[in-house]
Each structure stands twice: as structure tokens, then as C-alpha cells.
């Protein structure tokens, strides 16, 4: 009888512990900060590919960036040309600028029509980059 009571106590403890560790549904509406942090855009006809890999950018894009069509395509192309030019200058001078921030140059050619989505993502990445890493590439940087 003593063994039965001991076994029941052990089983009750195991059952109690296993039910307590089950996930409880939460009403928390706070956004999750971990999302897929890789954004890829490719267009085979123009032979370009944009891949943005930066922890937190996808979350920032969905929560902090201006919505699509807030800025005109001409505005985005103009700002991207300025930002990319300065970025490439810094990437080509690793002794002067942090090579961990500016790892490679960006091949952005203003005579190619990349479309709104590509320009939107590049522009917003540049804003995210400047605000996150405390850099100033060109002119006024919106704080979001």
C-alpha cells in the first residue's frame, strides 16, 4: 500500500508539472520582434536582385516605415541616388569608415527603372540603417 501511495504521488506530481508547462493563450497584442529578417526582390528581365538581411529591418518596415505610396517614385529615386552614392564612398574607404557597417558597394544605376517596390525598400532600409547605426548618409534623416 505504501508503494501505491508513493507511485500515485509521483504520478500526480508529474501530471501537475506537465499541465503547468503548457502554453496558455495570450491576449497580448504587442508585435513580435522576431520575424524573417531577409527581404529578397528579384526581376529576371532586368537581371537585378535586392537582398536585405538585417536583424529587425522587417519588423521596422512593418511597424515604423511610412506606408507605400506615401512618397512619390521620383522622391524615392532621388533619395536613393544620394544615399547609395554616399554608401559606396564609405564602402570604398574601409580605413576611414567601419567596414562592418559598409561591407560592400551597392550597384544602383539611376538610368534603370527599378520600379516603386525596389526603390521603396532601398529607401526604407537606408532610413532604418541610419537610425539604427547612428549614421548620416545625406541630408535630413527622418526619425521613425
N, C-alpha and C positions, 0 to 999 in steps of 0.2 A: 504494500500500500504506500509505503514511504517513497518507493521508486516511481509510482504512478503520479504522485503529487509533484515530485521533482520534475518529471518529464512534462507535466501539464504547465508548471511554472515556466520552464524553459520555452515551451511552445508558445505560451501566452506572451512572453517577453519578445520572442522573435516576431510574432504576428503584430504586436503593438509597435515594435520598431519599424517593421516594413510598411505598415499603413501610415505612419507618421512621415516617412520619407517620400511619399507620393506627392507629385506636384499638385498644387491647389490652383484652380483657375484664378487669374488675377484680373482686376478691373483697371489696372494701371494702364493709362493711355499714353504714357511717355514713349517717345520714339526710341527704337533700339539703335544704338550707335554702331553695332557691328552689322554691316551689310557687305555684299560683294563689292570689293573696292577696285575692281577692274572694269573700266569702260572701254569698249572697243567699237570703232566705227570703220567700216571698210567699204570702198567703192572700187570694184574691179575695172570699170570702164575708165576711170581716171587714174587708176593704179596708185591709190593712196590708202593709207591706213593710219588711224589715230588710236593709240592705246594709252590710256591714262591709268596708272597704277599708283595710288597714294592712299594710305590709310585715312579714312574719314572723308574723302572727297565725295563719294557717292551720297553719304549722309548729308554733307554740307550742301550739295547740289539740290537735294530734295527738300531741305529744310530752310536754307538761308538765301539761296540764289534768287535773283529776280526771275519771274516766270518767263517762259518762252514768249516771244513776240513783244516783250517789254521794250527791247532795243531794236532798232532797225538793222537790217543786214549791213548797210553801209557803215553804221556806227561800229558794229562788231568787227568788220573787216579792218577799219581804220585803227581801232584799239589793238587788235591782234597784231597788225603790222608793227606798231610801236613796241608792244610787249615782246614779241618774238625777236625783233631786232636787238633790243637790249639784252634779252635772254642769251642770244647767240654770241653777243660780245662777251658776256660774262662766262659762258661755257668755253670760249676760246682762250680765257685767261685764268687757268686754274691756280696760278700762284697768287693772284690778286683776289679772286672770289672763291668761295667754298666749293670745291669740286664735288662734294657730296650733295649739294643742292642743284648745281648745274652740271649734271653728268654728261649730257650730250646736247648737240645743237638740234634745233627744230627746223625742218625743211618746209617752211611756209612760204609759198610763192604767191604774191598778190595778184598776178595775172591769171591764176587758176581760180575758177568759180567753184569753191568747195561746198557751197550751199549753206543754208541757215543753221542746220543742226551741228555741223562741224565747227563753224565759227562760234556758235553759242557755247559749245563745250570747251573750246580752247579759251575763249574769253573768261568763262567762269572758272576754269582751272587757274588761269593767271591771277584772278582776284583771290581765289582760295589760297594759292601759293603765297602771294604777297602778304595776306593777312595772317596766315598760319606761321610762316617762317620769318616774319618781320622784315620783309624785303620791299623795296620800292623800285619798280622797273621803269615806269614812265608816268609822270603826271599824277593826277589825283587818283587815289585808290579808294573805292567805296568800302567802308567798314560795314560788314554784314555779320 
